[in-house]
């Protein structure tokens, strides 16, 4: 559902869709439908679509509060009725296009998007750190159990690969985004992010950190460094200063779904999937652990009665 909504928003942003829509008879005859056609594409149309999606998921979040298991009656709504839920989402989306245009909706929803985007970046950081810790712990445990050096060299290789990609990214940023004379802000953010990445790598191997978190290491720091470089790349691409961008990103080129957008979509989808799988796995582990405790308690009680 998230992926389909995102793809629909991308289609709405395509210039070719807007051009073809203008060729439809009732969209260029000066009637009241012409204004509706204008609202059906572009960034304001995406705002309305994402507004509807937000309302839909917020309602379901409130509806699912304190649901602990599938035995709860509300769990059936979460796990089923997919046809109805798609119809509800489509209905809310259609209704969102009837929100009066003006300047209020676009401006207010832009700030919601900025705050929500910032919060999701923090959530992504937490998920990536959690993934890196789980990855490192799993391979270290395998190495200690089996003695297989493939896990040791695998961790070493992936750590070095992350560092190489991050360093290559920094070099490309300096070459492509700081060529003009007025690119001081770009130079500042590239440099400060590079220094922050250097700092977290030093922190990850300090003795005090190792005492508190023995499995903390350079793999986690290298992955966060690479993610930081992606965020830097995203910020540089979205700068309004065209003089500090490569030629293919300057005004007049199609940039609705470029490489940066593809990478961002892949990271977003991977984080959402990982969060869902991780939550489900933790829930199953908790149930198994609780069942084992109950079995141990029952068996000990039977032994004492005997």
N, C-alpha and C positions, 0 to 999 in steps of 0.2 A: 504493500500500500504506500509506504514511504517512497519507494523507488519509482513507482508509477506516477505519483504526484510530482516528484522532482523532474522526471522526464517531460511531463506535461508542461511544467513551468519553463523548462528549457525550450520546448517547441514554441511557447508563447513569445519567447525573446528573440526568436530567429527573424532576421530582417526579411527573408524570403516569404515567411508566412504572412507578415504584414503587407507585403507587396501583392501577394495573391488575393488576400482578403479585400484589398482595395479594388480589385478587379471584379468582385461579385456585384451584380446589378444593384441590389438594394443597399449596398455599402457606399456607393458613389453617386447616388441620385439626389443628395441634399435632403433626404427625409430624416425623420427622427432615428431611423435605424443606423444612419451613418455614424452618429455619435456612439451608439452601442458597439459598432464594429471597431471604433478606435479604442474603446475600453477593453476589448476582448484580447488585445495583444499588448506587448510592452511590459515595462517593469511594474507599472501599477496593476496590471492583470496578474502578474506573479504575486504581488503583495496580497491581492484579494484571495488568490488560491491558497497561499500559505496562511493567511488569516483564518480561512475556513478549516484548514488542516489543524491549526493550533487549537481552535475552538473544539474540534472533534476529539483530539487527544486529551485536552484538559478535562472535558466532560467525562471521558472514560477513566482518567486518572482519579477523579473525585469519586466516580462510581465504584472503583475497585479498592478504595481505601479500606484497610483492615481485613482484606480477603487473604486468609492464611492458607487455604487449601482448595482443591477442586470440589470439595464437598459443599462449599458455600454456594448458595443459589445464584449469586451474582457471577460466579466463575463461569457458569454456562454461557453468559452473555459475552464474556471475554474470549472464550474458546470456540464459540460457534456464531451462527447468524451472520456469516460473512456477506452473503448477498444483501441482506438488509443494511449492514453496516456500510457497504459500498454505496448503496442508494442514499443513505443518510449523509455520507460525506459529499456525494455529488450534489445533493439538495442544498447543503450548507454552502458549497462552492458557488452554485448558481445564485443563491441568495446574496452572497458576498458581492456579486457584480451589480447589485441594485443599491449598494451603499452610495450615497451622493458623492460626486467627485470632489469638488472644492480643493482646498489645500490641506484640510485637517487630516483626513484619513492617511494620505501618503506620508505626511510629515510625522504624525504620531506613530504610525506603524514602522516607519524607518527607525525611530529610536527604540521601539520594541525589538526590532531585528538586530540592532547594534548591541543592545544589552544581552539579548538571547545568544547572539553569536559569540560574544565574549565569554559568557558562562559556559557555552558548549566547548570552547577552546580549553577552558579549565578542566571540563569533564574529559575531553579527549586526552589531555595530559595525564590525568589520573589513570585512565584506561590503558594508555600506552605504558606508563610506569608499571602498572599491575601486570600487564602482559609480559614486559621485559623481565620482571622478577620471577613470574611463573616459568618463563622460558629458561632463564638461567638456573633456577632451582631444579627443574626437571632434568636438564642436561648434566648438572653437577651431581645430582643423585645417581643418574645412570652411570656416570664416570666412576663414582665411588663404589657402586654396587658391582659393576662388571669389569672395571679397569680398562674399558675400551677407550683408546686414545682418540677415536673418531669424535667423541663428544667434546673432549678437551680442545682438539684442533678446530672443531666446528664452532665452539664459542669464540676462539681466537680469531678465526676467519671472519665471522659475522661482525665482531667488534671492529676489526680493521676495515671491513667493507663499509660499515656505517661512517667511520672516520674519514675514509677516502672520499665517499660521496659528499660528506659535509664540507670537506676542504675544497673539493672541486666546485661545489656550489658557491662557496665564498669567493673563489677566484673568478668564476663566471659573473658573479654579481658586480664585483669591482670592474670587470672589463666591459660589461654591457649596460650597467645602470649608473655609472659615475663619470661618463666620458665628457659631458658638458661642464661648463664652468659653474653653473648654479645648482649642482647636485650635492650640496653640503649636507642636506637632511638625509639623503640616501646613504652617503658615506658614514654619517653618524650612526644610523640604525644598523648598518651592516657591521660596523666596528663594535658597537656596544653589545650586539647579540653574539658576536664572535668572542668577546671577552667574557660574557656570561656563560657561554658554553665551556670555555676554558675553566671558569670558576667551578662549575658543577662537576667537571671531570676531576678536578683536584679534590673537591669535597668528598666525592664518592670513595676515595681510597684513603682518607684520613683515618688514623687509628680509632678516634672517638666514634666516628661513623661506623667503622667495622665492628666495634664492640656492641653498638646498639643494633646493628643490622648486618650480621656476618655474611649474608649472601649478597649484600650490596656490592656492586662492582662497576667495571667500565662498560659492560654491555648495556646496562640501563642508561648510563650517562651518554654513551655513543648514540643510542636510539633517540634520546631526548634532544641531543645536539642536531641530529639529522632532521627531526621534526621542527626544531626551531628554525633551521635553515629553510624549510618549506614555508613556514609562516612568514619569514623575511621575504622570500620570493613572492608570496601572495601579496604582501603589503607593497612591495616595489611595483608589481604589475598594476595595482589599483591606484597608484599615485596619479594625481591630475597633471603632473609636470611631464608632458610628452617628450621634452628635450632630454630627459634622463631615462629614456626607454629605448630598447632596440627598435630598429626600423619596422619590424613586422608587428609591433605592438602599439604603434602610434595611431593617432586618431584617423579614422577612415577605414580601418581594417576590422574584420569581424572578429570579435573577441568574446562572444557570448559563451563559447564552449571550447576554449583553447586548452593547451596542455595543463596549465595550472588548474583550470576547472575540472579536468579529468582526474588529476591527482587528488584534488580536494574531495571529489565525489567518491573516489576509491577509499580514501582515508575515512570519510564519514560512514560509508557503508560497512567497512571493516570494523570500525569502533562500535557501531550499533549491533552488528552481528556478534562481536566478541562479548559485549555487555550482556546480551540476551543469553548466549551460551554459558557464560561465566555464572550468571545469576541462577540459571537452571541447574548447572552442575553443583553449585554450592548448596542449593536447596535439596538436591538428591543426596549429597554427602551428609547434610544435616539429618535427613530422615533416616539414612542407614545407620549413622552414629547413634541416634536416639533409639532405634530398634535394637542395636547391639547392647545398649545400656539396659534396656528393658529385659532382654533375654538373659543377660548376666544376673540381673536382680532376681528374675524368676527362678533361674537355675540355682542361685545361692539360697533362695528361700526354700526350694524343694529339698536341697541337701540338708539344711538345718532341721526341717521337719522330720526327715528320715532319721 
